[in-house]
Amino acid sequence: MSQSRRRAEAPPLEREDSGTFSLGKMITAKPGKTPIQVLHEYGMKTKNIPVYECERSDVQIHVPTFTFRVTVGDITCTGEGTSKKLAKHRAAEAAIHILKANASICFAVPDPLMPDPSKQPKNQLNPIGSLQELAIHHGWRLPEYTLSQEGGPAHKREYTTICRLESFMETGKGASKKQAKRNAAEKFLAKFSNISPENHISLTNVVGNSLGCTWHSLRNSPGEKINLLKRSLLSIPNTDYIQLLSEIAKEQGFNITYLDIEELSANGQYQCLAELSTSPITVCHGSGISCGNAQSDAAHNALQYLKIIAERK
């Protein structure tokens, strides 16, 4: 909770050409502004740039706490939060409340509270940091990111990153490694968008009791593709194993990620890994005289694995 103390009266505000300085106009011009942005613009107008200092940093295993102090002119306020950014926002918000009390300031809109992340454009957020804070707040293990694939021409690279959180996984793609990580984190945040920040909740309850594609669901699935796999031989020439695996993945609700290995095998063949986002996660190896052949072999081995699991009783 924010705390504030006023050491002296707020300095008189300068007048603009229109004759009146209105902090409210700054807010209505860009309603998405944060308290830090509003206070900074006030400081620019009055030549009193806000200065932030960290008073306390109490980093515990699950719930870290930070306290920041902001000084703007003769006003000093403090704010607390589970991240440095949140603590700064709350300190700035407390300072704005004091400035509001000054009769010379005209507020035309409600107090500038912390923006609702679900209503903010994605480019204004840091999904990687937000997901980490969410995990810390609820006592989950921190998300882990793995670069699984890198391809495309030099002028148009594409990266694929896997984000794991507890027993769940999301993939993200982008023109840079950072963008791929952001996209993977955004998928998790979208999944968790209905969580109340005040509630500590298990990840299983958040996502649902279903863990996606499991051994049990494969064995009992009525799906046409998986049952066709049970009856099929995987040694028929010219079979498109990659396409077949893709169709089963779509039907059973899991993702496939192919990772080309740079090193050749001991007998000089290309190598590839096929990762299935089943529960548990499955990785199958493949090799061949080309990258395409290696991917096809990895898909073939993944299909053999699924066939064995699905036929077990």
C-alpha positions as CSV (number, residue, x, y, z in Angstrom):
1,M,0.0,0.0,0.0
2,S,1.3,3.5,-0.9
3,Q,2.4,5.9,1.9
4,S,3.0,9.5,1.4
5,R,4.1,12.6,3.3
6,R,4.0,16.2,2.3
7,R,7.0,18.3,3.4
8,A,5.8,21.6,2.0
9,E,3.2,23.1,-0.3
10,A,3.5,22.1,-3.9
11,P,5.2,24.7,-6.1
12,P,3.0,27.0,-8.1
13,L,2.4,25.8,-11.6
14,E,3.5,27.7,-14.7
15,R,0.8,29.0,-17.0
16,E,0.7,28.1,-20.7
17,D,-0.2,30.3,-23.6
18,S,-3.8,29.3,-23.1
19,G,-3.7,30.9,-19.6
20,T,-4.3,27.7,-17.5
21,F,-2.1,24.7,-16.8
22,S,-4.3,21.6,-16.6
23,L,-2.8,18.3,-15.6
24,G,-6.1,16.7,-16.5
25,K,-5.6,17.7,-20.2
26,M,-2.3,15.8,-20.2
27,I,-4.2,12.7,-19.1
28,T,-7.2,13.0,-21.4
29,A,-4.8,13.6,-24.4
30,K,-3.4,10.1,-23.8
31,P,-5.7,8.1,-21.4
32,G,-3.3,5.2,-21.4
33,K,-0.6,7.1,-19.6
34,T,0.9,5.6,-16.4
35,P,1.3,7.5,-13.2
36,I,5.1,7.7,-13.9
37,Q,4.5,9.3,-17.3
38,V,2.0,11.8,-15.9
39,L,4.3,12.8,-13.0
40,H,7.2,13.1,-15.4
41,E,5.3,15.5,-17.6
42,Y,4.3,17.5,-14.6
43,G,8.0,17.7,-13.6
44,M,8.9,18.9,-17.1
45,K,6.3,21.7,-17.0
46,T,7.3,22.9,-13.5
47,K,11.1,22.2,-13.9
48,N,11.0,19.7,-11.0
49,I,11.9,16.4,-12.6
50,P,10.9,13.4,-10.3
51,V,13.7,11.5,-8.7
52,Y,13.2,7.9,-7.8
53,E,15.2,6.0,-5.1
54,C,15.0,2.4,-3.9
55,E,14.4,2.5,-0.2
56,R,14.0,-1.3,0.4
57,S,14.5,-4.4,-1.7
58,D,13.2,-7.5,0.1
59,V,13.6,-10.4,-2.3
60,Q,12.1,-13.6,-0.9
61,I,11.5,-16.9,-2.7
62,H,7.9,-16.4,-3.7
63,V,6.8,-12.8,-3.0
64,P,9.5,-10.1,-3.4
65,T,8.7,-6.6,-2.1
66,F,10.2,-3.3,-3.2
67,T,9.8,0.2,-1.8
68,F,10.6,3.2,-3.9
69,R,10.7,6.9,-2.9
70,V,9.9,9.7,-5.4
71,T,10.8,13.3,-4.8
72,V,9.2,16.0,-7.0
73,G,9.9,19.6,-5.8
74,D,9.1,19.6,-2.1
75,I,6.9,16.6,-2.2
76,T,8.1,13.1,-1.2
77,C,6.1,9.9,-1.5
78,T,6.7,6.2,-1.2
79,G,5.2,3.2,-2.9
80,E,5.4,-0.6,-2.5
81,G,5.0,-3.4,-5.0
82,T,6.1,-6.9,-6.0
83,S,8.3,-5.4,-8.7
84,K,10.4,-2.3,-9.0
85,K,8.2,-1.0,-11.7
86,L,5.0,-1.4,-9.7
87,A,6.6,0.2,-6.6
88,K,7.6,3.3,-8.8
89,H,4.1,3.5,-10.2
90,R,2.5,3.5,-6.8
91,A,4.9,6.1,-5.5
92,A,4.1,8.3,-8.5
93,E,0.4,7.8,-8.0
94,A,0.7,8.9,-4.4
95,A,2.5,12.1,-5.5
96,I,-0.2,12.8,-8.0
97,H,-2.9,12.5,-5.3
98,I,-1.0,15.2,-3.3
99,L,-0.8,17.4,-6.4
100,K,-4.5,17.0,-7.0
101,A,-5.2,18.5,-3.6
102,N,-3.6,21.7,-4.7
103,A,-6.3,24.1,-5.9
104,S,-4.3,25.4,-8.8
105,I,-4.4,22.0,-10.5
106,C,-7.4,21.1,-12.6
107,F,-8.2,17.4,-13.0
108,A,-10.7,16.7,-15.7
109,V,-10.7,12.9,-15.4
110,P,-10.5,10.3,-12.5
111,D,-7.3,9.7,-10.8
112,P,-4.7,8.0,-13.0
113,L,-4.6,4.5,-11.6
114,M,-2.4,1.7,-12.7
115,P,-3.5,0.6,-16.2
116,D,-5.3,-2.7,-16.7
117,P,-2.9,-5.0,-18.5
118,S,-5.7,-6.8,-20.3
119,K,-6.8,-3.5,-21.9
120,Q,-3.4,-2.3,-22.9
121,P,-1.8,-2.8,-26.3
122,K,0.6,-5.6,-26.3
123,N,3.5,-3.4,-27.4
124,Q,3.2,-1.4,-24.1
125,L,3.7,-4.5,-22.0
126,N,6.7,-6.8,-21.2
127,P,5.0,-10.2,-21.4
128,I,8.3,-12.0,-20.3
129,G,8.5,-9.9,-17.1
130,S,4.7,-10.1,-16.5
131,L,4.7,-13.9,-16.8
132,Q,7.7,-14.2,-14.4
133,E,6.0,-11.9,-11.9
134,L,2.8,-14.0,-12.2
135,A,4.7,-17.2,-11.5
136,I,6.5,-15.7,-8.5
137,H,3.2,-14.3,-7.1
138,H,1.4,-17.7,-7.3
139,G,4.4,-19.8,-6.1
140,W,5.0,-21.6,-9.5
141,R,8.4,-22.4,-10.8
142,L,9.8,-19.7,-13.1
143,P,9.2,-20.1,-16.8
144,E,12.0,-21.6,-18.9
145,Y,12.8,-20.6,-22.5
146,T,14.5,-22.8,-25.0
147,L,15.4,-21.8,-28.6
148,S,14.2,-24.8,-30.5
149,Q,14.5,-23.7,-34.1
150,E,16.3,-21.1,-36.3
151,G,15.8,-20.8,-40.0
152,G,15.0,-18.7,-43.0
153,P,17.3,-16.7,-45.3
154,A,19.8,-14.2,-43.8
155,H,17.6,-11.2,-44.5
156,K,14.5,-12.8,-43.0
157,R,15.4,-15.1,-40.1
158,E,12.7,-16.8,-38.1
159,Y,13.2,-18.1,-34.6
160,T,11.0,-20.6,-32.6
161,T,11.2,-20.6,-28.8
162,I,9.6,-23.0,-26.4
163,C,8.4,-21.6,-23.0
164,R,7.8,-24.2,-20.3
165,L,5.9,-23.4,-17.1
166,E,5.4,-26.3,-14.7
167,S,4.2,-29.2,-16.9
168,F,2.8,-26.9,-19.6
169,M,4.4,-25.6,-22.8
170,E,3.8,-22.9,-25.4
171,T,5.8,-22.0,-28.5
172,G,6.4,-18.6,-30.0
173,K,7.9,-17.5,-33.3
174,G,9.4,-14.2,-34.3
175,A,12.0,-12.4,-36.5
176,S,14.3,-12.2,-33.4
177,K,15.0,-14.5,-30.5
178,K,13.5,-11.8,-28.1
179,Q,10.3,-11.5,-30.2
180,A,9.9,-15.3,-30.2
181,K,10.2,-15.4,-26.4
182,R,7.7,-12.5,-26.1
183,N,5.2,-14.3,-28.3
184,A,5.5,-17.5,-26.2
185,A,5.0,-15.6,-23.0
186,E,2.0,-13.8,-24.4
187,K,0.3,-17.1,-25.1
188,F,0.7,-18.1,-21.5
189,L,-0.6,-14.7,-20.3
190,A,-3.6,-15.0,-22.6
191,K,-4.3,-18.4,-21.1
192,F,-4.1,-17.0,-17.5
193,S,-6.0,-13.7,-18.3
194,N,-8.9,-14.7,-16.0
195,I,-6.7,-15.1,-12.9
196,S,-7.3,-12.6,-10.0
197,P,-3.9,-11.2,-8.9
198,E,-5.0,-11.4,-5.2
199,N,-5.6,-15.2,-5.3
200,H,-2.8,-17.8,-5.0
201,I,-3.9,-20.7,-7.1
202,S,-2.4,-23.9,-8.4
203,L,-1.4,-24.0,-12.1
204,T,-3.5,-27.1,-12.6
205,N,-6.6,-25.3,-11.5
206,V,-5.8,-22.3,-13.7
207,V,-5.4,-24.3,-16.9
208,G,-7.8,-27.0,-16.0
209,N,-7.5,-30.6,-14.9
210,S,-6.7,-31.7,-18.4
211,L,-3.0,-31.9,-19.2
212,G,-3.6,-31.9,-22.9
213,C,-2.5,-35.0,-24.8
214,T,-1.6,-37.7,-22.3
215,W,-1.0,-41.5,-22.6
216,H,-4.4,-42.1,-21.2
217,S,-6.1,-39.8,-23.7
218,L,-4.3,-41.4,-26.6
219,R,-5.4,-44.9,-25.5
220,N,-9.0,-43.9,-25.1
221,S,-9.3,-41.3,-28.0
222,P,-12.2,-41.8,-30.5
223,G,-10.2,-39.8,-33.0
224,E,-10.2,-41.1,-36.6
225,K,-6.5,-40.3,-37.2
226,I,-5.1,-41.9,-34.0
227,N,-7.2,-45.0,-34.6
228,L,-6.1,-45.2,-38.2
229,L,-2.5,-45.1,-36.8
230,K,-3.2,-48.1,-34.6
231,R,-4.3,-50.2,-37.6
232,S,-1.6,-48.9,-40.0
233,L,1.9,-50.2,-40.9
234,L,4.6,-47.6,-40.8
235,S,6.7,-49.2,-43.4
236,I,4.7,-48.4,-46.5
237,P,6.9,-46.7,-49.1
238,N,6.3,-43.0,-50.0
239,T,4.3,-42.3,-46.9
240,D,4.4,-38.6,-45.8
241,Y,5.2,-39.1,-42.2
242,I,5.5,-35.4,-41.5
243,Q,1.9,-34.8,-42.8
244,L,0.5,-37.8,-41.0
245,L,2.1,-36.7,-37.7
246,S,0.8,-33.1,-38.2
247,E,-2.8,-34.4,-38.7
248,I,-2.6,-36.5,-35.5
249,A,-1.2,-33.6,-33.6
250,K,-4.1,-31.4,-34.7
251,E,-6.6,-34.0,-33.8
252,Q,-5.1,-34.8,-30.4
253,G,-4.2,-31.2,-29.4
254,F,-0.5,-31.1,-29.2
255,N,2.3,-29.2,-31.1
256,I,5.3,-30.4,-33.0
257,T,8.6,-28.6,-33.1
258,Y,11.5,-29.8,-35.4
259,L,15.0,-28.9,-34.3
260,D,17.7,-29.4,-37.0
261,I,21.0,-30.4,-35.4
262,E,24.1,-28.7,-36.9
263,E,26.5,-31.6,-36.3
264,L,26.4,-34.5,-38.7
265,S,26.0,-38.0,-37.3
266,A,29.0,-40.4,-37.0
267,N,28.2,-41.8,-40.5
268,G,27.9,-38.3,-42.0
269,Q,24.1,-38.0,-42.0
270,Y,22.0,-35.0,-41.1
271,Q,20.2,-35.1,-37.8
272,C,16.9,-33.7,-36.4
273,L,14.8,-33.8,-33.2
274,A,11.0,-33.8,-33.2
275,E,9.5,-32.5,-29.9
276,L,5.9,-33.3,-29.2
277,S,4.1,-31.1,-26.5
278,T,2.4,-34.2,-25.1
279,S,2.3,-34.8,-21.4
280,P,4.9,-35.9,-20.7
281,I,6.8,-34.1,-23.4
282,T,8.3,-36.5,-26.0
283,V,11.5,-36.0,-28.1
284,C,12.3,-38.3,-31.0
285,H,15.5,-38.4,-33.1
286,G,15.8,-38.8,-36.8
287,S,18.6,-38.9,-39.4
288,G,18.9,-38.9,-43.2
289,I,20.9,-37.8,-46.2
290,S,19.3,-34.3,-46.1
291,C,17.6,-32.1,-43.6
292,G,14.2,-33.1,-45.1
293,N,15.0,-36.8,-44.8
294,A,16.1,-36.3,-41.2
295,Q,12.8,-34.5,-40.3
296,S,10.8,-37.3,-42.0
297,D,12.7,-39.9,-40.1
298,A,12.1,-38.0,-36.8
299,A,8.4,-37.8,-37.6
300,H,8.4,-41.6,-38.4
301,N,9.9,-42.4,-35.1
302,A,7.4,-40.1,-33.3
303,L,4.6,-41.9,-35.0
304,Q,6.0,-45.3,-33.9
305,Y,6.1,-44.0,-30.3
306,L,2.5,-42.7,-30.5
307,K,1.4,-46.1,-32.0
308,I,3.0,-48.1,-29.2
309,I,1.5,-45.8,-26.5
310,A,-2.0,-45.7,-28.1
311,E,-2.2,-49.6,-28.4
312,R,-1.2,-50.2,-24.8
313,K,-4.0,-51.3,-22.5
